[in-house]
């Protein structure tokens, strides 16, 4: 990857993380959830992370943040 490519990737990752962190503040904590059971799904494009998120979201026993948040 070129120097410019790394710079663009880093700035985009920081932008997305900032949006995600701001979005967390809008989510009201559910006292019935156990923090030890949190699963965070991250992945590069085309690696199956969206499919994994969608599979978790189907289960009514899980609480998921909408993909766009």
N, C-alpha and C positions, 0 to 999 in steps of 0.2 A: 504494500500500500504506500502511496506517495505521502510526503509530508502534508500536502494540502488535503488529501483524503483523510488522514488521521485527524487533522485539525477540524475538518467538517464533521467527522464522526463523533469526536469528543464534544463539540458544541451542541450537536443534535442530542446526544445522550444526556448532557447536562440540562438541556431545555425540557426534555421528556421527564427526567427525574424531578425537576422543579414543579412541573404540572402535576405529577403524581403526588408529591408531598403536599402541595396546596389542596389537592382533592381529598387527601386523608382527613384534613381538618373538617371537612363537610360531612364525614361519615360519623353517625352517632354510635358509640360503643354499645354493644349488647351485653349486659351483665351475665347472661346465660352462656356466653361463649367462653371456652377455655383457651387462654393464650398459648398454651403448650401445643395446641392443635392447629396452629396457623400454617398454611402452605402458601408460599409465594412462588409464582410461576414466572420465570423470565426466560427469554430465548431470542436468538437472532431470527430474522425473517426466514421462513421456509424450513423451520426445524421442528414444527409440530406443537409449539407452545400455545397457539390459538386453539388448536384441536383439544389439547389438554385442558385449557381453561373452559372451553365449551362443555367438555365431558363432566368436569366438576360442577358446572352451573346447572346441569340437568338434574343432579341429585337434590331432592328437596331437603335433605338433611344438611346441606352445606349453604353457607352464605358467601356469595361472590360479589365482588365489585364489578359493575358493568365494564366491559372491555374498553369502552371509550373514555372511562374515567382514569 
